Amino acid sequence: MNAEWVPPSTALVELHPDPKARSKAVARRDIPVGSTIFSAPAFATALLEGEKGHRCDYCLREQSTLKKCSSCGSYWYCDAKCQNEHWQAGHKRVCKKINQFTNSMAFQQLEKHGRMDSFLLTHLLAHLSTLSEPYSPEVSTELSITLSLLPGPSGDCAASNPPYCPIKPPPPSEDLVTDIYSRFGNNNFTIHSHLNSIAHGIFPQASRMFNHLCTPNAVAKYVLKPGEVAAMEVVSLRDISSGEEVCIPYIDPALMQTRHKVFQITYGFTCDCPTCTFLQKVGQIPDPSLEHGDLIQLGLKLREFVGVEHYLKTGKLEKKTLEELPKPLRSVLNESYMAELSETFSKSSHEGNYAKAADSGVTLLALYLLIGMHLLEMAKTQWNHSFVALTPSGEEKEVSKGIVLQLLDLSRQTLQVLGTEGDSETGPFKEIGVLESLVRDV
Ligand SMILES: C[S@@+](CC[C@H](N)C(=O)[O-])C[C@H]1O[C@@H](n2cnc3c(N)ncnc32)[C@H](O)[C@@H]1O
């Protein structure tokens, strides 16, 4: 075991002891916004069920035509290179058994999340089983860091083993499987591309280093390249001072009521950031009245409190804390309110009711700004909203044109901090540019 692992001396962070989280990653020097603090390839990945057949099982890139593994018919590749790499990296151990495994009662009875874990574990064990011992220094390091990670709280993955595709030879010892799996729930990452979740991945060094903060100063992004395993980069979201802890977000900030439970059940800690402390103090968050007129009024008051219209015109925002939120507005923090707003936003844009969609989009942005929604979701909403706002006609056009350009600019500013992500050739930057020129020509 390697509980004493230290990041390489070239790394921008070092590990310091932490009374609550065992250790924490601390900046070795001042780190400017947009810097890559950490970068590493995945130790193992598994595509989400819905992405199977749309993305390469090796490099995770989206492709319009993919080659199916002719033997199992359950894995897809960009080309012979990706297929060969995946074969060598472990697919040769599971190819003949995967279909029987996924049809087995044990696998079928798993919930969606369990099935993902099961694939991820299968891929990791298959990879290890292709390597001869002693492992290379890189693999030994990754494996020993994995086994040194903090186990999740009992009741999470720690309590049981998921089934995994039987891999021979050599069969991994049950202890190894139990040890690894007990660290799954609180240490694995969701890989995203172009702002959408596409896969799960194991990145042991990142897991060992970065703690959670609800208002993080860094975030993980993923780089997908042809013929290569997906890589994670941790990027600074603002200037970080030497000696400051570098933290990333583990949860969706939209979880206003359930976050406390998620931290406890999945990660085994209590967050004492100002937002969580405030939410704990408030206790029960009132349900919003779902009556149409009341919802409109609540939305207007929220927008005024946040100053979202001013933000859309100028890009400037006077940051408000949750403590400042007037009591009668507290129901905006109820998760059902955000769900209702998001539903109205997407339903009315699908149905072509663009005025309603644009209006609920502004209220949704106000809520995101208030709760400190992570940049990716903000950018995505600004981006979707810009499509919606492009569509009104008549006298609304001039107003919405200005707002669309502002939304696109905000979206770009947000994304620029992160740089390109996921499949690199296309992506939001190019689309923003195309949309901007379209809007200017309207
Ligand atoms: C991915 S690990 C982070 C690295 C960890 N500090 C270590 O020493 O290995 C996740 C675990 O770290 C701890 N942790 C992370 N963020 C925390 C926080 N804000 N407060 C308390 N514990 C935290 C929890 O035990 C959590 O399950």
The ligand as an SDF file (V2000), in Angstrom:
LIG
                    3D

 27 29  0  0  0  0  0  0  0  0999 V2000
  -11.5730   11.6410   -3.5120 C   0  0  0  0  0  0  0  0  0  0  0  0
  -11.1650   11.5080   -1.8380 S   0  0  0  0  0  0  0  0  0  0  0  0
  -10.2640   12.9670   -1.6010 C   0  0  0  0  0  0  0  0  0  0  0  0
   -8.8500   12.7240   -1.1020 C   0  0  0  0  0  0  0  0  0  0  0  0
   -8.7800   12.4130    0.3570 C   0  0  0  0  0  0  0  0  0  0  0  0
   -8.6780   13.6300    1.1380 N   0  0  0  0  0  0  0  0  0  0  0  0
   -7.5900   11.4890    0.6950 C   0  0  0  0  0  0  0  0  0  0  0  0
   -6.8480   11.8060    1.6140 O   0  0  0  0  0  0  0  0  0  0  0  0
   -7.4650   10.4660    0.0200 O   0  0  0  0  0  0  0  0  0  0  0  0
  -12.7430   11.7110   -1.1510 C   0  0  0  0  0  0  0  0  0  0  0  0
  -12.8150   11.5710    0.3380 C   0  0  0  0  0  0  0  0  0  0  0  0
  -12.0960   12.6320    0.9620 O   0  0  0  0  0  0  0  0  0  0  0  0
  -12.8270   13.1520    2.0740 C   0  0  0  0  0  0  0  0  0  0  0  0
  -13.2540   14.5320    1.7670 N   0  0  0  0  0  0  0  0  0  0  0  0
  -13.2510   15.1290    0.5500 C   0  0  0  0  0  0  0  0  0  0  0  0
  -13.6820   16.3850    0.6340 N   0  0  0  0  0  0  0  0  0  0  0  0
  -13.9880   16.6160    1.9210 C   0  0  0  0  0  0  0  0  0  0  0  0
  -14.4940   17.7490    2.6310 C   0  0  0  0  0  0  0  0  0  0  0  0
  -14.8040   18.9000    2.0300 N   0  0  0  0  0  0  0  0  0  0  0  0
  -14.6740   17.6070    3.9740 N   0  0  0  0  0  0  0  0  0  0  0  0
  -14.3840   16.4450    4.6000 C   0  0  0  0  0  0  0  0  0  0  0  0
  -13.9150   15.3480    3.9810 N   0  0  0  0  0  0  0  0  0  0  0  0
  -13.7120   15.4220    2.6480 C   0  0  0  0  0  0  0  0  0  0  0  0
  -14.0310   12.2300    2.2530 C   0  0  0  0  0  0  0  0  0  0  0  0
  -13.6480   11.1980    3.1350 O   0  0  0  0  0  0  0  0  0  0  0  0
  -14.2250   11.6810    0.8460 C   0  0  0  0  0  0  0  0  0  0  0  0
  -14.8970   10.4270    0.8350 O   0  0  0  0  0  0  0  0  0  0  0  0
  1  2  1  0
  2  3  1  0
  2 10  1  0
  3  4  1  0
  4  5  1  0
  5  6  1  0
  5  7  1  0
  7  8  2  0
  7  9  1  0
 10 11  1  0
 11 12  1  0
 11 26  1  0
 12 13  1  0
 13 14  1  0
 13 24  1  0
 14 15  1  0
 14 23  1  0
 15 16  2  0
 16 17  1  0
 17 18  1  0
 17 23  2  0
 18 19  1  0
 18 20  2  0
 20 21  1  0
 21 22  2  0
 22 23  1  0
 24 25  1  0
 24 26  1  0
 26 27  1  0
M  CHG  2   2   1   9  -1
M  END
$$$$
